Amino acid sequence: MLESRKVLKVVSSLVIGLSLVGIGSNAAQATSFTAPKLGVAEDVPTNPSIKKGDKIFVIVKDTKNQRVAVYTKNAKKTKKTVKMGSTFTAKAVKKVNHKKIVRINKKQWLNSKDVVKD
């Protein structure tokens, strides 16, 4: 019984010692690694914030459904839709319920995620 405890202590200390040595060697490898050179980044067009009077263009992420939902002034969806590719002039922009919406005419609003500045 006493010898089995000694053997268990020796084995567990060996396991701990080897694991620490393994961690140290991985850290040494990570510090000596050199990153590959990357090419020059391309200029990606950003989506500037849309303001009143800006021309906007409707885009669709879903290619099967080529329409975008129309919202009310309270950011509630209506049954009406607008086709992809339509252009409008932003009459107003506001944020309601954590959604930024853009007014396209008297009673119709679009989610700002569905339009880009033209």
C-alpha positions in Angstrom: 0.0 0.0 0.0 2.8 2.4 0.9 4.8 1.5 -2.2 1.8 2.1 -4.4 1.5 5.6 -3.1 5.1 6.3 -3.8 4.8 4.9 -7.3 1.6 7.1 -7.8 3.5 10.2 -6.6 6.4 9.5 -8.9 4.2 8.9 -11.9 2.1 12.0 -11.3 5.2 14.2 -10.8 6.6 12.8 -14.1 3.4 13.6 -15.9 3.2 17.1 -14.6 6.9 17.7 -15.4 6.5 16.5 -19.0 3.4 18.6 -19.5 5.2 21.7 -18.4 8.2 20.9 -20.7 5.7 20.5 -23.6 4.0 23.8 -22.9 7.4 25.6 -22.7 8.5 24.2 -26.1 5.2 25.2 -27.8 5.6 28.8 -26.4 9.2 28.8 -27.8 7.9 27.7 -31.2 5.2 30.4 -31.2 7.7 33.2 -30.4 10.1 32.2 -33.2 7.3 32.0 -35.9 7.4 34.7 -38.5 4.2 35.8 -40.2 4.1 35.7 -44.0 4.1 39.0 -45.8 0.6 40.1 -46.9 -0.2 42.0 -50.1 -1.6 45.6 -50.1 -5.2 45.7 -49.1 -7.7 46.8 -51.7 -9.9 49.8 -51.2 -13.3 48.6 -50.1 -16.1 51.0 -50.6 -17.6 52.0 -47.2 -21.2 52.7 -46.6 -21.3 56.3 -45.5 -24.2 57.4 -43.4 -27.3 58.3 -45.4 -28.6 61.8 -44.9 -31.7 63.7 -46.0 -31.6 64.5 -49.7 -29.2 61.7 -50.6 -29.9 59.4 -53.5 -30.3 55.8 -52.3 -30.3 52.5 -54.2 -32.2 49.4 -53.0 -30.1 46.3 -52.7 -31.1 42.7 -51.8 -29.0 40.0 -50.1 -31.5 37.2 -50.9 -31.2 36.5 -54.6 -34.4 34.5 -54.8 -36.7 37.2 -53.3 -35.8 40.3 -55.2 -37.9 42.6 -53.0 -37.4 44.5 -49.8 -40.0 45.0 -47.0 -41.4 48.5 -46.5 -41.8 49.8 -42.9 -44.1 52.3 -41.2 -42.7 55.3 -39.3 -42.7 53.2 -36.1 -40.5 50.5 -37.8 -43.3 48.0 -38.2 -43.3 45.9 -41.4 -46.1 46.3 -43.8 -47.2 44.0 -46.6 -45.9 46.3 -49.2 -42.5 45.7 -50.9 -40.0 47.6 -53.1 -38.1 46.0 -56.0 -34.3 45.6 -56.0 -32.6 48.3 -58.0 -35.1 51.0 -57.3 -33.7 54.5 -56.7 -35.2 57.0 -54.3 -34.2 60.3 -52.6 -34.1 60.0 -48.8 -36.7 62.3 -47.4 -35.7 61.7 -43.8 -33.6 59.3 -41.6 -34.4 58.2 -38.1 -33.6 55.5 -35.6 -36.5 53.6 -34.0 -36.3 50.5 -31.8 -32.6 50.1 -32.6 -33.3 50.1 -36.4 -32.2 52.9 -38.7 -34.9 53.6 -41.2 -35.0 55.9 -44.3 -38.2 57.6 -45.6 -38.7 57.2 -49.3 -42.1 58.9 -49.5 -44.9 60.2 -47.3 -45.7 56.9 -45.6 -43.1 54.4 -46.7 -39.8 53.7 -44.9 -37.0 51.3 -45.7 -34.5 49.7 -43.4 -31.0 51.3 -43.9 -29.5 47.8 -44.2 -31.5 47.4 -47.5 -30.2 50.6 -49.1 -26.9 52.1 -50.1 -25.9 55.6 -51.0 -26.1 56.0 -54.8 
